[in-house]
Amino acid sequence: MDDELSPEDLLRLNVLMAQDLKAVRLDEGGLTLHALTPQGEASMPLHPTCREDRYLRLVREFLSGHALGSPGGYPVHLTRWTRHGQLASPDLGKLLLTGEPEAVTAVVYAPGLTDEIAEYAWWAMPSIENARLMLRREAVARGRMGKVLADFLIEHLPFLQDEHLAIIDTVAVLLASGAVDEAGREAIWKRGRRANSHYVAFLEMAPDNLPSPRPARADLERWQAPLTQLKEAGNACAGLLLQVLSGQGQTFLATFGEIFERPETQEVVSRSLNAIGRRFAAGPEIEPAAQALAAALPELADDAAAVAALGRVSEALTAPVFARSTAIGSLMRRKIEPLLTPLLRQVQTLLTAKP
């Protein structure tokens, strides 16, 4: 009986595969096969006739033979495509019947992923990475699974702890998905008090819709009319400065400043710099526009110069340092402080009302 399925397992597997199964997963430690059926979950203990790892391979070969017509197991060539989103299958659901984690990953990455298949893939292999990947698909984000996956990611954000890049990517997916309500956005935002990397994705994905907005700059009312007049005359710098003086504009800058009080990793620095550069980007016309604004409203000359300068900011600012160093934390902060000091001074200029 070596290297063969036990008669009991073979019989039960044949009966199982004759049903309308949605997904299969193998509990290797408990030597149990779990199957998702239209009636719910079914479990089947396995009875090895050889070494456990070999027996599990026999089970997977059986499953693959029934699901895909591939008696040798999950097709090896598909593995190369899995993480590039190149798998195009007319029936992704069949991959979920193989009991192969790599097959589930292939489904998660597939461009044709539907809300229904996402539900079955989630049952087969729930994880932060899979939730993040599936929530990127519009069909999933707008479907029933959108809220399920979003709630899971919000609940598990604390488990990422010091994985700052994973935090940024997770929050970015949550914000882009549209599956997070206001309470969820506030909950994520509040986590920024413990790890400011949570704020980075907000600057990237929602620069004009940040939670808990600050008041507008105290002198906005004073400058509203003349800046509006310049903006309507085509002055791009005036338009940007009006946004900066608003409550959302002040919140963006204050949040950026808070991130740079204690950035922990190079990714946090680079992505924050890119975010502020995009927020203030206005093309080559910004320089003459800033000069024209300064000439018309001399008291705002420093603000105009700061707006123009921030539009030129990007990760290139710190690239020479990061190219030579993998430092993070306090050592990284000391290395980039001379580069960031002028930038943060410009941010402070825009946060300070004119007397």
N, C-alpha and C positions, 0 to 999 in steps of 0.2 A: 504493500500500500504506500510505500515511500514515494514522494513527489507526485502524489495524486490527491485530489480532494476526497475527503471522507464521503462515503455513500450518503450519510445523513445530510452533510452540508451541500453536496451536489443536488440532492433532491430538493432541499429547501431553497437553494439558489435558483433552480429552474422554475419553481413555483413563484418565487418572488419576482423574477424577471419577466414573467408572463403578465404581471400587473402593469398598471399605468404609473410607473414610478416617476418621481420628479427629480430625485437626487439620492446619492448613496455616499456614505462616509464610513471609514474604517477606524475603529478605536483600537490602535495597535497595542496599547498597554493592556486593555481589557479583553483583547481578542474577540471583539464584537462588531458585527456589521449593523449599521443603522440605515434605514431607508425611509425616505419621505414619500408617502402615498397620499392619494386624495382623501383618505380617511384619517390621516395623521402619521405619526412616526411609528415604525415597526423596528424591532431589534431582533437580532439573530446571533446567538453565541456560536463561535467557531470551534471546531474540534480538529486540531492539527494532527496530521499523520507524519509530519517531519519537522525540521527546525521551524520555529515560529516565523522568522523573516522569510524563509523560502515558502512557507505556506501562505503567508499574506500575498506574496507575489503570484502564487497560483490563483488566489481569489481574484486579484486584480486582472490577471490575464483572462479569467473566465468572464468577468464583468465587461472588460474591453471587447472581448469577442462578441458578446451579445449586443452591446451598445453601438459599437463602431464597425463590427466586422473585422476587427484587428486582433487575431488570437494571440499575438505576441505581446499584448499589453498596449498602453497608451503610446501612440506613434511618436518615436523619438524626434522626428524632424519637426514636429509641431512645437517642441520645447524651444527651439531657436527663435520662433516667431512670437511666442507667448507675450513677452514683455515689450514688444515693439508694436503691439496693437495690429499685427498683420494677419491675424487669424480671421478668415472669412468662412464661416460655416453656415450652411442653410438651416442647421438645427443645432444651435449651441447647447440646447438642453441635453443632448445625448452625451456630451462630454461630462456632464455632472453625474452620469451613471457609472463612471469608471472607477470611482473610489480613489482617484489620483489627485493629490493636492495641486500638482502642476496643471492638471486639466481645469480645476476650478480657477486657478490663476489665469489661464488662457481665456476663460469665459469673462472674468472680471475685466480684463484688458480689451476685450473685443469691442470694436466700434458699434456692432449691431446689438449690443446688450439692451434688453427690454426690461421693463419694470417687473414683469412676471418672472423672467429668468433670474433677475437680480435677487428676487426673494428666495429662490431655490439655492442660488450660489451662496447667499448669506447664511442659510441654514447649514450648508455643507461646510463652510469655513469662515466663521465670523472673526474679523480682525480689524484693527485700526486701519491698516494699509488697504485692505479690501473695501472697507467702508469709504475711505477717501477716494479710491479709484472709481468706484461705482457712482458716487455722488457727482463725479465730473460729467457723467452722461445726462444730457437734458431729459431723456425719457425717464430716467430713474429719479432725478431730482424733482421732477414735476409729478411723479407717480406716487403710489401709496408708500413705496419704500423710501422716498425722499426724507420724510420726517423720521422714520425709523432709524435710518443711517445717521441723520443729523443729530438726533437725540443721543445716539450711541457715542458719536464723536465728542459731543459737548461733555457727556458724562465721563469720558475717558481721557479728556485733555489733561487732567491732573497727573495721570500715569506717565505722561511724556516727560514730566519733570524738567530735566536740563537738556532735553533733546530740542534745542531751539529751532533748528531748521524744520524739524517735523512739526513743531508747534505752528510755525509760520505757514507752512504748506497746508496744514489741517484747517487753520482758521481761514485761510484764503479760499479753500474749497467750500467751506461752510458759507462764507459770505457770497461767493459767486453762485452757489446753487439756488439761492432764493428759498431754501427749505427751512430757514431759521426765522422764527418770529422775533418780535421786539424783546421779549423776555429772554430769549436765547442769546440775542446780540448783547444785551446788557450783562448777562452772566459771563459771556466770553470777555467782554471789555473789562469787567471787574477783576478778572484773573490777571490782567496786565499789571495790577498793583504788586503782584508777587513775582511775575516774570514779564518784563516789558516787551519780550519778543511777541507776545500776543498782540501788541499794538501795531506791529509792523504790517501785518496783513490788512488791517483797517486803513492804514495810510495808502496801501497799494490798491485796495479794492473799493473803498468807500470814502475817498478823501473829502467829499462834500456831504457825507451823511454819517457823521461820527456820533456815537451815543454820548449822552450827558454833555451836550455842548456848553461851552463857556459863554459868558456875555460878550457882546460885540465890544470892540475897543472903545474906550470911554470917549474918544474924540470922533467917532464915526459920523455922528450927526453934523458936526462942524464941517467935515470934508465931503459929505455925501453929494451935495449939489455941484460943487466945482469938479469933483472927480467924475461924476456922471456926465457932465457937459463935455469933458475931455474924452471920455469913453465914446460918447455918441459921435464925436468928431473923428473917431478912428484910432484913438490912442490906446494901444494894447496894454501898456503899463498901468494906465488908470483903471482899466477893467480888472486887472489882476489885483491891484491894490484895494479896490472896493471889496473883492472877495476876501482878501487877507483881513480887512478890518471887521468883517462880519463875525458872528459867533462861531460859525463853522471854521472860518479861516483861522481864528485865534485858537480854536481847539486843535486844529491840525498842527500848527506851529508849536503849541505848548506840549502836545504829545510827542512830536519829533524831539523837542528839547528834553523831555523826560526819558525817552529811549537813550539819548546820548549822555545822560547822567551816569549810566552804567550799562553800556552795551556789552554783552557777554561773548559774542562770537563775531567772526569776520562776516558771516552771512547776514547777521543782524545789521551790521554797519553798512554793507554794500547795498542791501535791498532798501534800507531806509534812505540812503543817499539817492538811489534811483527814484524812489517814490517822491521825494521833495523836488528833484529835478523835473520829473514829469508834471508835477502839480504847477510848477511855475514856468514851464516851457512855453515860449511864445515866438520862437524863431529869431532870425537876425534883426527883425524890425524892433525888437525890444530895446536895443541900445539907444537909437534915436528917439524912441518913444519915452524912455526914461529921462533923457536929456530935456526933451520938450516939457515933460511934466515938472521937472525940477525948475525950469525957467518960468513956468506959469505959476507954480506953487512952491516957492523956495523953501518953505518950512518942511516940505515933504521930500526934499532932495535926498536925504539919507535913506528914506523909505524906498524911493524910486530906485536908488542904486542897489539896495538890498534885494528888491524884487528881481532886478536884472541879473544880479549875481547868483541868486538861488536857481534861476532858470538854467544856469550853466553847470550845476552840480550833478555829479553822477558817481558811480563806483570808481571811475578813473581817478578820483581825488586820492583815494587810499591805495590804489592798485600798486604803486611802486613799493610801498611798505609790505603789503600782503604777498607780493611776488617773492619777497625774500624771507618771509617769516610765516610760521604757522601759529603764532602766539594767539591766545585767547585771554579773556578776563582782564585782570589789572595790567598785565604786561602788555597786552595789545593796546589797551587804552593809553598807556604811557607813550607807546610808539607813535600813535596817530594823533595825540593831543595837539602838536604844533599845526597839523593840517586842519584840525577841526575847530580850533579856537576862533579863527576869523569867521567861519561859517556860523557858529553858534552866536557870535556877536551880531551878525546880520539878522538872525532869528530874533534875538532879543530886541533889536531895533524895531522890528515889525510888531512886537508885542507891547511896546511902550508908547502910550499916548503922548502926543505933543502938547506942551503947556500952552 
